[in-house]
Amino acid sequence: MDPHFDGVIFQTHAAELIRRLRRPFPPFCVVDVRWRGDYNQGHIPGAYAAGPDGLTALPPGTSSGTELFVVGSGPQDPAIRRTSLALRHLGAHRVVELTNGMAEWKQAGGLVEAA
């Protein structure tokens, strides 16, 4: 990871996250900010269910150096930016928002698992 970009909130598309799931280095975590019922119906494999109400700590098993991909329901989901800012406040250095959320993930053919 490039330390010059630590502290910046990035945005990416589903294709990049699909690529990262195939190559899990450097360490990363997917943070799903949708309502629990939506998460249970189908989420990105291994995603941490944060819910739309925000976080009070970094997801379990992560550190400030873990890259965190924030996923919501679709474009303009306010929980995505709210959670990204909360993660930065909690000390995360690398936060990446999936710009069009689960809608784009499903369109791109990304794997989905149910709880």
Secondary structure, DSSP 8 states (H G I E B T S, - for coil): --GGGTTEEEEE-HHHHHHHHHS--S-EEEEE-S-HHHHHH-B-TT-EE--TT--SS--TT--TTSEEEEE-SSTT-HHHHHHHHHHHHTT-SEEEEETTHHHHHHHTT---B--
